[in-house]
Amino acid sequence: MKKIKGLGVSVGAFVVAVSANAWAQNGAASSVPASASGASAMVASGAATPETGRKANRALRRRVYAAISQHREISAGNISVVARDGAVTLNGTVTDATQIDKVAEITKGVPGVTSVTNKLSVQRRPFGSQ
């Protein structure tokens, strides 16, 4: 019984030691110069960190929403905007077919937008409504 308990404690200590070592290695990799590590190629290329990338994407999405909302004839409530590194995807529905191209043109005019993927469709009216 004591042997089993001792074996369990030693296995647990081994798992903790290996986990701590692996965790320390992951943290040390970020301190290696960009030229010495292939994993740090993103840093060497001048790409933004994930946190600043998310902030930039969020800010671009807000700018696109603001530009669309400037046009009162377009109901932006059913439009979803996804921004990633300047590429914007529009999803959702609009009330009129002419608004599909109008929303895409508005989005292309927003500073920071590099491309627009337009997946908008015309909202169907329920039967019996006019």
ZIPE-V319861 format. One record per residue. N is the residue number from 1. RES is the residue in three letters. SS is DSSP state (helix for helix, strand for strand, loop for the rest). OMEGA is omega in degrees with one decimal (999 if undefined). D_CENTER is the distance of its C-alpha to the mean C-alpha in Angstrom with 1 decimal. Layout:
# ZIPE-V319861
n,res,ss,omega,d_center
N,RES,SS,OMEGA,D_CENTER
N,RES,SS,OMEGA,D_CENTER
This chain:
# ZIPE-V319861
n,res,ss,omega,d_center
1,MET,loop,179.1,53.1
2,LYS,helix,179.4,52.7
3,LYS,helix,-179.7,51.6
4,ILE,helix,179.1,48.8
5,LYS,helix,178.1,47.6
6,GLY,helix,177.5,47.8
7,LEU,helix,178.5,45.9
8,GLY,helix,179.0,43.1
9,VAL,helix,-178.9,42.9
10,SER,helix,176.7,42.9
11,VAL,helix,177.7,40.1
12,GLY,helix,178.8,38.0
13,ALA,helix,178.3,38.7
14,PHE,helix,179.4,37.8
15,VAL,helix,179.0,34.4
16,VAL,helix,-179.4,33.7
17,ALA,helix,179.6,34.8
18,VAL,helix,179.4,32.7
19,SER,helix,179.7,29.6
20,ALA,helix,179.3,30.3
21,ASN,helix,-180.0,30.9
22,ALA,helix,179.6,27.7
23,TRP,helix,179.5,25.7
24,ALA,helix,178.9,27.7
25,GLN,helix,177.6,27.1
26,ASN,helix,179.1,23.3
27,GLY,helix,-178.9,23.7
28,ALA,helix,-177.7,26.3
29,ALA,helix,-178.9,24.2
30,SER,loop,179.0,22.1
31,SER,loop,178.3,25.5
32,VAL,loop,178.2,26.7
33,PRO,loop,-175.1,26.9
34,ALA,loop,-178.4,24.3
35,SER,loop,-176.3,27.2
36,ALA,loop,-175.5,28.5
37,SER,loop,177.0,25.5
38,GLY,helix,-179.9,23.7
39,ALA,helix,-178.7,20.7
40,SER,helix,-179.3,20.4
41,ALA,helix,179.5,20.1
42,MET,helix,178.2,16.7
43,VAL,helix,-178.8,18.4
44,ALA,helix,-178.5,21.4
45,SER,loop,178.7,19.6
46,GLY,loop,179.5,18.5
47,ALA,loop,-179.0,14.7
48,ALA,loop,175.3,12.9
49,THR,loop,-177.9,12.3
50,PRO,helix,-178.3,9.0
51,GLU,helix,179.2,10.0
52,THR,helix,175.7,11.0
53,GLY,helix,177.8,8.0
54,ARG,helix,179.4,6.0
55,LYS,helix,178.8,9.3
56,ALA,helix,177.8,9.8
57,ASN,helix,179.0,6.9
58,ARG,helix,179.6,8.4
59,ALA,helix,178.1,11.7
60,LEU,helix,178.4,11.5
61,ARG,helix,178.3,10.7
62,ARG,helix,178.4,13.6
63,ARG,helix,178.6,15.8
64,VAL,helix,177.1,15.4
65,TYR,helix,-179.6,16.4
66,ALA,helix,179.5,19.2
67,ALA,helix,179.4,20.5
68,ILE,helix,-177.5,20.7
69,SER,helix,175.6,22.4
70,GLN,loop,-179.3,25.0
71,HIS,loop,-173.5,26.4
72,ARG,loop,-178.5,28.3
73,GLU,loop,-179.0,29.1
74,ILE,loop,176.6,25.6
75,SER,loop,-176.5,24.4
76,ALA,helix,-177.5,20.7
77,GLY,helix,-179.0,20.8
78,ASN,helix,-178.9,20.1
79,ILE,strand,177.0,17.3
80,SER,strand,-179.9,13.6
81,VAL,strand,175.8,11.4
82,VAL,strand,-179.5,7.9
83,ALA,strand,176.9,7.1
84,ARG,strand,177.6,5.8
85,ASP,loop,178.1,8.7
86,GLY,loop,177.5,11.1
87,ALA,strand,-176.3,10.8
88,VAL,strand,174.6,11.0
89,THR,strand,178.9,11.7
90,LEU,strand,177.1,14.2
91,ASN,strand,173.7,15.3
92,GLY,strand,-176.7,18.2
93,THR,strand,173.0,21.9
94,VAL,strand,-174.9,24.2
95,THR,loop,-175.9,27.9
96,ASP,loop,-177.6,29.3
97,ALA,loop,-179.3,28.7
98,THR,helix,-178.7,29.2
99,GLN,helix,-179.1,26.1
100,ILE,helix,179.3,23.8
101,ASP,helix,180.0,24.6
102,LYS,helix,180.0,25.0
103,VAL,helix,178.8,21.4
104,ALA,helix,178.8,20.2
105,GLU,helix,177.2,22.7
106,ILE,helix,-178.5,21.6
107,THR,helix,179.1,18.0
108,LYS,helix,-179.4,19.3
109,GLY,loop,-179.4,21.3
110,VAL,loop,178.1,18.6
111,PRO,loop,179.8,18.5
112,GLY,loop,179.4,15.5
113,VAL,loop,179.7,14.9
114,THR,loop,177.5,15.7
115,SER,strand,-179.9,15.6
116,VAL,strand,171.8,15.5
117,THR,strand,-173.4,15.4
118,ASN,strand,177.8,17.6
119,LYS,strand,179.9,17.8
120,LEU,strand,175.7,19.9
121,SER,strand,179.9,23.2
122,VAL,strand,-178.9,26.3
123,GLN,loop,177.8,26.8
124,ARG,loop,175.5,29.9
125,ARG,loop,178.4,32.7
126,PRO,loop,178.6,34.4
127,PHE,loop,176.8,37.9
128,GLY,loop,178.6,40.6
129,SER,loop,-178.3,38.6
130,GLN,loop,999,39.4
